[in-house]
Amino acid sequence: MEEVRISLQDVKSIEEFTKAVSEFDYSIYLRPEGDRKETKLNAKSILSVMSLSLYNRLELIAHTDDMSNLLTRLKPYLTEA
């Protein structure tokens, strides 16, 4: 399992993001940055992602040992830690 931080700025970026993560077979979740609760939302669900507040950084959690292809695909959304 690996984590990275992302930012989604508008509805179009949410649509593109959910389409991109849906290309991968493993589980991918989002949670608000700094939220250490067990709450994780399905990153492949546009409704789940839209329920998160825009303009806040999000933590992406991917259940895989190799995120290289995912990181390449999500480059427009990645933010620094």
PyMOL CGO cylinders between C-alpha atoms (Angstrom):
from pymol import cmd
from pymol.cgo import CYLINDER

trace = [
    CYLINDER, 0.00, 0.00, 0.00, 1.33, 3.41, -0.96, 0.3, 1, 1, 1, 1, 1, 1,
    CYLINDER, 1.33, 3.41, -0.96, 0.06, 6.95, -0.41, 0.3, 1, 1, 1, 1, 1, 1,
    CYLINDER, 0.06, 6.95, -0.41, 0.46, 10.18, -2.37, 0.3, 1, 1, 1, 1, 1, 1,
    CYLINDER, 0.46, 10.18, -2.37, -1.18, 13.59, -2.16, 0.3, 1, 1, 1, 1, 1, 1,
    CYLINDER, -1.18, 13.59, -2.16, -3.38, 14.98, -4.91, 0.3, 1, 1, 1, 1, 1, 1,
    CYLINDER, -3.38, 14.98, -4.91, -5.50, 18.04, -5.60, 0.3, 1, 1, 1, 1, 1, 1,
    CYLINDER, -5.50, 18.04, -5.60, -8.69, 18.25, -7.64, 0.3, 1, 1, 1, 1, 1, 1,
    CYLINDER, -8.69, 18.25, -7.64, -9.74, 21.78, -8.58, 0.3, 1, 1, 1, 1, 1, 1,
    CYLINDER, -9.74, 21.78, -8.58, -13.02, 21.45, -10.43, 0.3, 1, 1, 1, 1, 1, 1,
    CYLINDER, -13.02, 21.45, -10.43, -15.69, 19.07, -11.69, 0.3, 1, 1, 1, 1, 1, 1,
    CYLINDER, -15.69, 19.07, -11.69, -13.81, 18.42, -14.93, 0.3, 1, 1, 1, 1, 1, 1,
    CYLINDER, -13.81, 18.42, -14.93, -10.69, 17.36, -13.04, 0.3, 1, 1, 1, 1, 1, 1,
    CYLINDER, -10.69, 17.36, -13.04, -12.82, 15.03, -10.88, 0.3, 1, 1, 1, 1, 1, 1,
    CYLINDER, -12.82, 15.03, -10.88, -14.33, 13.43, -13.97, 0.3, 1, 1, 1, 1, 1, 1,
    CYLINDER, -14.33, 13.43, -13.97, -10.90, 12.96, -15.58, 0.3, 1, 1, 1, 1, 1, 1,
    CYLINDER, -10.90, 12.96, -15.58, -9.38, 11.69, -12.34, 0.3, 1, 1, 1, 1, 1, 1,
    CYLINDER, -9.38, 11.69, -12.34, -12.07, 9.05, -11.70, 0.3, 1, 1, 1, 1, 1, 1,
    CYLINDER, -12.07, 9.05, -11.70, -11.81, 7.89, -15.30, 0.3, 1, 1, 1, 1, 1, 1,
    CYLINDER, -11.81, 7.89, -15.30, -8.02, 7.56, -14.95, 0.3, 1, 1, 1, 1, 1, 1,
    CYLINDER, -8.02, 7.56, -14.95, -8.05, 5.60, -11.68, 0.3, 1, 1, 1, 1, 1, 1,
    CYLINDER, -8.05, 5.60, -11.68, -10.77, 3.30, -13.00, 0.3, 1, 1, 1, 1, 1, 1,
    CYLINDER, -10.77, 3.30, -13.00, -8.23, 1.96, -15.50, 0.3, 1, 1, 1, 1, 1, 1,
    CYLINDER, -8.23, 1.96, -15.50, -6.40, 0.16, -12.67, 0.3, 1, 1, 1, 1, 1, 1,
    CYLINDER, -6.40, 0.16, -12.67, -7.48, -3.20, -11.23, 0.3, 1, 1, 1, 1, 1, 1,
    CYLINDER, -7.48, -3.20, -11.23, -6.46, -2.59, -7.63, 0.3, 1, 1, 1, 1, 1, 1,
    CYLINDER, -6.46, -2.59, -7.63, -8.31, -0.67, -4.92, 0.3, 1, 1, 1, 1, 1, 1,
    CYLINDER, -8.31, -0.67, -4.92, -7.71, 3.08, -4.78, 0.3, 1, 1, 1, 1, 1, 1,
    CYLINDER, -7.71, 3.08, -4.78, -9.11, 5.31, -2.04, 0.3, 1, 1, 1, 1, 1, 1,
    CYLINDER, -9.11, 5.31, -2.04, -9.13, 8.99, -1.11, 0.3, 1, 1, 1, 1, 1, 1,
    CYLINDER, -9.13, 8.99, -1.11, -9.35, 10.80, 2.21, 0.3, 1, 1, 1, 1, 1, 1,
    CYLINDER, -9.35, 10.80, 2.21, -8.87, 14.44, 3.21, 0.3, 1, 1, 1, 1, 1, 1,
    CYLINDER, -8.87, 14.44, 3.21, -5.24, 15.19, 3.98, 0.3, 1, 1, 1, 1, 1, 1,
    CYLINDER, -5.24, 15.19, 3.98, -4.48, 14.81, 7.66, 0.3, 1, 1, 1, 1, 1, 1,
    CYLINDER, -4.48, 14.81, 7.66, -7.63, 12.80, 8.36, 0.3, 1, 1, 1, 1, 1, 1,
    CYLINDER, -7.63, 12.80, 8.36, -6.31, 9.73, 10.14, 0.3, 1, 1, 1, 1, 1, 1,
    CYLINDER, -6.31, 9.73, 10.14, -9.76, 8.24, 10.68, 0.3, 1, 1, 1, 1, 1, 1,
    CYLINDER, -9.76, 8.24, 10.68, -10.57, 4.97, 9.01, 0.3, 1, 1, 1, 1, 1, 1,
    CYLINDER, -10.57, 4.97, 9.01, -12.81, 6.83, 6.57, 0.3, 1, 1, 1, 1, 1, 1,
    CYLINDER, -12.81, 6.83, 6.57, -11.70, 6.17, 3.01, 0.3, 1, 1, 1, 1, 1, 1,
    CYLINDER, -11.70, 6.17, 3.01, -13.75, 6.89, -0.08, 0.3, 1, 1, 1, 1, 1, 1,
    CYLINDER, -13.75, 6.89, -0.08, -13.60, 4.90, -3.30, 0.3, 1, 1, 1, 1, 1, 1,
    CYLINDER, -13.60, 4.90, -3.30, -11.51, 6.98, -5.74, 0.3, 1, 1, 1, 1, 1, 1,
    CYLINDER, -11.51, 6.98, -5.74, -13.16, 5.24, -8.69, 0.3, 1, 1, 1, 1, 1, 1,
    CYLINDER, -13.16, 5.24, -8.69, -16.60, 6.55, -7.73, 0.3, 1, 1, 1, 1, 1, 1,
    CYLINDER, -16.60, 6.55, -7.73, -17.36, 10.00, -9.10, 0.3, 1, 1, 1, 1, 1, 1,
    CYLINDER, -17.36, 10.00, -9.10, -20.03, 10.52, -6.41, 0.3, 1, 1, 1, 1, 1, 1,
    CYLINDER, -20.03, 10.52, -6.41, -17.59, 9.66, -3.63, 0.3, 1, 1, 1, 1, 1, 1,
    CYLINDER, -17.59, 9.66, -3.63, -14.93, 11.98, -5.00, 0.3, 1, 1, 1, 1, 1, 1,
    CYLINDER, -14.93, 11.98, -5.00, -17.44, 14.80, -5.51, 0.3, 1, 1, 1, 1, 1, 1,
    CYLINDER, -17.44, 14.80, -5.51, -18.46, 14.52, -1.86, 0.3, 1, 1, 1, 1, 1, 1,
    CYLINDER, -18.46, 14.52, -1.86, -14.97, 15.65, -0.86, 0.3, 1, 1, 1, 1, 1, 1,
    CYLINDER, -14.97, 15.65, -0.86, -14.29, 19.34, -0.59, 0.3, 1, 1, 1, 1, 1, 1,
    CYLINDER, -14.29, 19.34, -0.59, -12.60, 20.83, -3.64, 0.3, 1, 1, 1, 1, 1, 1,
    CYLINDER, -12.60, 20.83, -3.64, -9.46, 22.90, -3.20, 0.3, 1, 1, 1, 1, 1, 1,
    CYLINDER, -9.46, 22.90, -3.20, -8.31, 20.71, -0.31, 0.3, 1, 1, 1, 1, 1, 1,
    CYLINDER, -8.31, 20.71, -0.31, -5.43, 18.36, -0.74, 0.3, 1, 1, 1, 1, 1, 1,
    CYLINDER, -5.43, 18.36, -0.74, -6.35, 14.72, -0.61, 0.3, 1, 1, 1, 1, 1, 1,
    CYLINDER, -6.35, 14.72, -0.61, -4.43, 11.59, 0.24, 0.3, 1, 1, 1, 1, 1, 1,
    CYLINDER, -4.43, 11.59, 0.24, -4.64, 8.83, -2.33, 0.3, 1, 1, 1, 1, 1, 1,
    CYLINDER, -4.64, 8.83, -2.33, -4.14, 5.31, -1.03, 0.3, 1, 1, 1, 1, 1, 1,
    CYLINDER, -4.14, 5.31, -1.03, -3.46, 2.56, -3.55, 0.3, 1, 1, 1, 1, 1, 1,
    CYLINDER, -3.46, 2.56, -3.55, -3.38, -1.10, -2.61, 0.3, 1, 1, 1, 1, 1, 1,
    CYLINDER, -3.38, -1.10, -2.61, -0.51, -2.16, -4.84, 0.3, 1, 1, 1, 1, 1, 1,
    CYLINDER, -0.51, -2.16, -4.84, 3.21, -2.75, -4.61, 0.3, 1, 1, 1, 1, 1, 1,
    CYLINDER, 3.21, -2.75, -4.61, 3.97, -0.80, -7.78, 0.3, 1, 1, 1, 1, 1, 1,
    CYLINDER, 3.97, -0.80, -7.78, 2.35, 2.60, -8.31, 0.3, 1, 1, 1, 1, 1, 1,
    CYLINDER, 2.35, 2.60, -8.31, 4.63, 3.75, -11.15, 0.3, 1, 1, 1, 1, 1, 1,
    CYLINDER, 4.63, 3.75, -11.15, 1.97, 3.51, -13.89, 0.3, 1, 1, 1, 1, 1, 1,
    CYLINDER, 1.97, 3.51, -13.89, -0.64, 5.11, -11.66, 0.3, 1, 1, 1, 1, 1, 1,
    CYLINDER, -0.64, 5.11, -11.66, 1.67, 7.99, -10.76, 0.3, 1, 1, 1, 1, 1, 1,
    CYLINDER, 1.67, 7.99, -10.76, 2.43, 8.60, -14.42, 0.3, 1, 1, 1, 1, 1, 1,
    CYLINDER, 2.43, 8.60, -14.42, -1.29, 8.67, -15.23, 0.3, 1, 1, 1, 1, 1, 1,
    CYLINDER, -1.29, 8.67, -15.23, -2.10, 10.98, -12.29, 0.3, 1, 1, 1, 1, 1, 1,
    CYLINDER, -2.10, 10.98, -12.29, 0.78, 13.42, -12.77, 0.3, 1, 1, 1, 1, 1, 1,
    CYLINDER, 0.78, 13.42, -12.77, -1.55, 16.43, -13.37, 0.3, 1, 1, 1, 1, 1, 1,
    CYLINDER, -1.55, 16.43, -13.37, -3.14, 15.92, -9.95, 0.3, 1, 1, 1, 1, 1, 1,
    CYLINDER, -3.14, 15.92, -9.95, -0.09, 15.21, -7.79, 0.3, 1, 1, 1, 1, 1, 1,
    CYLINDER, -0.09, 15.21, -7.79, 0.98, 17.73, -5.17, 0.3, 1, 1, 1, 1, 1, 1,
    CYLINDER, 0.98, 17.73, -5.17, 4.02, 17.93, -2.95, 0.3, 1, 1, 1, 1, 1, 1,
    CYLINDER, 4.02, 17.93, -2.95, 3.82, 16.44, 0.52, 0.3, 1, 1, 1, 1, 1, 1,
]
cmd.load_cgo(trace, "trace")
